[in-house]
Amino acid sequence: MIDQAAPRPSAASTETRNRDALARLVAIMARLRDPVDGCEWDSVQTFASIAPYTIEEAYEVADAIARNDMPALVDELGDLALQVVFHARMAEEAGLFALSDVLSGISDKLERRHPHIFGDAATGGHHLWEAIKAEERKSQPDQSALAGVALALPALERAAKLQKRAARTGFDWPDIEGPKAKIFEELDEIESASPDMVEEEVGDLIFAIVNFARHLNIDPEEALRKANRKFERRFRLIEQAPGFTSLSLAEQEALWTAAKRG
């Protein structure tokens, strides 16, 4: 338990501790990556081999937040910070960039996208942020409205982002009836699809459901996470029934219905 009477550390003290802690982590990673005396695993990793761990750690951060587990969040944020330092160290070894470039880059971006805080703009907020991002994209080689939507995003999240980007150009249903009708249209297409086309049609159905969720202002990724947790909770309950695997489907369904009421 935190002692509410304990004095808070000064801003200067906190800044010093943060700087020292980051420097320690950077030094540890440099030592681990030493090609002669470093760790046999860490020293041979590449951007590609580490990328899956970076994604995994981001999800573990989100999981700790969802569980409101603050000790776990401290741990998981540390693991995620390690990923940033790890990638930056590999880049520095290759002469590409350093951690200071990463940190300076994000600082510059935050200041640039918040002119109402760090500049002379009178107003700001999310709309200004999006306008500045759109202006920045004009200097990029790919001028599509869909440029920059990362391929590595989870498919549901990427679908929603693609749809939002397209909607900004006016390519969107005027109301929710369009996305709703599209779901039934895609269901019909699955029914009539040839075997080699079923997968594609199922993908179209999922994409349509994401669009429906977007029009309801629902994050489809979060909605599915909650559905997963609900299914897992209920199934763990019903599978405890004696002889569960030998029960008929009707008997298992009856247990499921009871679990839903519980």
CORCOR-V91653 format. One record per helix or strand of 3 or more residues. SS is the DSSP state (H for helix, E for strand). FROM is the first residue (numbers start at 1). TO is the last residue. If there is no record, write none. Layout:
ss:SS from:FROM to:TO
ss:SS from:FROM to:TO
This chain:
ss:H from:11 to:32
ss:H from:42 to:44
ss:H from:47 to:66
ss:H from:70 to:93
ss:H from:99 to:113
ss:H from:115 to:118
ss:H from:126 to:137
ss:H from:155 to:168
ss:H from:176 to:192
ss:H from:195 to:215
ss:H from:220 to:238
ss:H from:244 to:246
ss:H from:249 to:261
